[in-house]
Amino acid sequence: MSRLAHGPATIVVALGVEAAPLVKHLGLRRDRNVDGLLRYRDEGNRILLLQAGMGARGADRAVASLGTPSVLLSAGFCGGVGSEAVLGDLVVASQVIRHAESFAADPFLLETATGATKAIGLPFHVGTILTVDKVMTPAETAERRSGGPIVAVDMESAYLAEAAEWRGIPFLAIRVVSDTAAEPWAARGSAFLASDGRLKPIAVAASLLRHPSWIPPMLHVAARLRIATRHLARAIAALLRELRP
């Protein structure tokens, strides 16, 4: 018997690279685009995936198209803070914060997600995700660490959590670490992304022509990120199986 209210379990991501493994792993198909969002559904309309773009603008775009979901999941990349979370680790947020605001995860979703992730043997951390307004440098990340027990940073979750709280929708952020102070992929890679999260191939080519030494490490990190996004897709699939057995 379903443990969810009526309506699709809705997952919001920013980037195509975050969406693709979820589409494959959850058996989703492309739906019509609305207001710049890429939308994917399963055949039973039990799952809706929105690829909305980065930051507050992307989150606002997703919120405008939410409809009446049974749960709202904020998924995708995050930046690891400190030495605990390394590239490829999952982060299940017990709360998300932005400035002085904090939004707690739905207790049932939090418990179910941690249990499901542990059961499939993936490395994960439970803790606070800080939502920031821009991709942070390693130095800025270190400064955030000194301000409290933050596990990771992202650019969308608090905006989605606020909308979920206002509408009474169960919310959870579940993310995968794409960069750390030791491996600052996102701070460099963000220059290659448009506001909707799509790759800018001309910017990539120009940058690599100027810095050919970047090619081997970026290819190595890209391979690890592909594995990381598959881990995220597996964790979300495991969570949804528990919610709708």
C-alpha angles and dihedrals in degrees: 000000000000117000091199130088119243114293136061124298098247123210121191123200132168104214140049091231088059093046100047099070091046091051090052098040096045096041095241128167131210114269129192117295118244124195094338096314123127107222130197130183139181120240094260093048089237094123128046121186119195121195099197109162132251134313132351093330092055092045091050090050090053093047091054089058101040100107110180108325123182090222135000120220123190107207140170139067128348136178116249116233120209124351100299102078115054132184109296097022118127121234119205107194118226085187139354122217137194120183104314095340124097131186121194122218118248102269095225093048091047093051093044094047094049091048093047093047092048091049093058092048102242122148111251144160131211117213149088124330117201117211112216134186099237142018106282129226120230090258092053091047090053090052090053090051091059090056097064148312099312118158099189146351131227138165105234117031101087092052091052092044091053091053091047092051092049092051097040094244118150107248138196134168115212115176142167124227112249099170143013136184087271093049108028098182097147096051089058098032096052089076087066095057131084120221091265090056097254121137119258101217095189091055091048093050094046093049094048091048089055093043110029089164087071093066101080096045093043092050089050092049091045090056091051091047091054088056090046093054090049088053089052091050091050092050093050091046089051091050093050091049089056092048094047107024 
